[in-house]
Amino acid sequence: MKDSPDTQGIRDQSRVDHFMRRDGTTYAGIHLIIEVVNGRGLDDDARIQAAFRDCAESCGATILHLHTHRFSPQGISGVAVLAESHISVHTWPEIGYGAFDVFMCGDAQPWNAVDVLSKAFETADVRVRELRRGEGILPGPKTTT
C-alpha cells in the first residue's frame, strides 16, 4: 500500500505519537465496552470517581479532568478525560447496571480496568467487548524483506 501524503511516516516505529502498533496493524487505540451487571454502589458519586481514578492508575493513564452528574431519583453519568482518551459511565443503580466505556491509546493498558471495576462495584459479572478504533484506517508497520 502506498502512503498518502497525510499518512507518510505514520508506520515509522520511531514516530512519537499515541497510535498503537501491534500484530502488524496500526490503530488509534483500544476501546472497551464494559458492562457491570449486578453491581453495588452505582449510585455513589464518590465511589464512581474513585473507580475512575483507580482505573486510570491501574491502566497507566493520566486524568486531565473528571466530572460526574447525579440524576434524581437515581443514576450517575460521568467522564474522565484522559491524556490517553477517556473513561465514561452511565448507571442504572435500580437494576445494578453500569455501562462503562474505556478508550485508551499509547502505552496505556485498558484491560486492567476490568478487574478494577469488578472490585469497585462488588460483582464478578463484568462483560467486555473490545474494539480497535481506527483499525484499517492507517497503514500497518513497514516490514523489510
Secondary structure, 3 states (H helix, E strand, C coil): CCCCCCCCCCCCCCCCCCCEEECCEEECEEEEEEEECCCCCCCCHHHHHHHHHHHHHHHCCCEEEEEEEECCCCCEEEEEEECCEEEEEEEEHHHCEEEEEEEECCCCCCCHHHHHHHHHCCCCCEEEEEEEECCCCCCCCCCCC
